[in-house]
Amino acid sequence: MWNALPAGVRSWALLGVAVFTAAAMTQAAPAIDGKSIAPRIGAFELAGTPQRSQAILDAWGARGRAAAHRSLYFDFAFLAGYAVLLNLLCGWAGGVFATPALQRVATVLAPLQLVAGCLDALENVALLAILRTAPTPFLTASAAACSATKFFLAGLGVLFIVAAALTALWRLIAA
């Protein structure tokens, strides 16, 4: 998909998605009176059990829960941005590598970034349900599984992109 786009369109697409993602990220971080809530939202995502989730909810109190609730809604915009951005960058990274095997890796990793975004959305739905009702084994385990898998897939994408960026930089220096 990435290589099928004209170079100018690719540049504008990356810039637009990057700006959108950055703007969404600034709104997605839960805060009370300008200060980040503790424990962080990541701990809530990965809690995994009703007991751990409830301990986090108790530590947050009503104001922290409200901040987390708002954050999860903003996260839907952020996840759309980062999933598309990582998808596009994995496509770019595949073009950097000269070996067909690494180019094939890009064709697998690029769509997996969209899967990571979908898992993030499912995770958010589970977390919103916990905030509205109560932590249950199904909701907490679902949120944790989606979160862990999302981080794994996105992490693979980021590592591939960084490797391509370093390869491209090396080629520029060596030229």
C-alpha positions, 0 to 999 in steps of 0.5 A: 500500500505504502509504495503504491502512493506517490512520494509527495502524498506519502510525505503529506500523509505521514505529516498529517497522521503524525500531527493528528496522533500528537494532538490526540496524545496530548488529550489522552493522558488522564489528569486531575488539575493538570497533574497526572493521576497515579497509578497510571492508566497503563497499570489499569490496562494491565491489572488483569484481575478484579482485585488489582483493578479495584485497588486502582479505582479506589486509589483514583477516587471519583475524580481519578475515575472521571479523568480516566473515563475522559482519557479513554474516549480521547484514546480512541482518536489517539489509537486511530492515529498511531495505528495508521502512522505505524502502518505507514511507517512499517510500509516505508521501512520495508522499502528501505531494506534491500532483502526480499525477506525483510520486505515481506516482514514489512507486509506482515508487520504493517497490517499488524499495526492496525490489529494493534489499534483494534485491540486497543479499541477493544481494551478501551471498551472493556475498561469503560465497562469496568469504570461504569460497572465493576471489575469482573474477571472477564473484563479485567482479563480481556483488557489485560490480554488486549493491552499486552498483545497491543504493546507487543505488536506495536513494539515489533513495528517500532523496532522494525521502523527504528532498524530501517531508520538506522539503516537509512541513516547509515546509508546516508553517512556511508555515501 
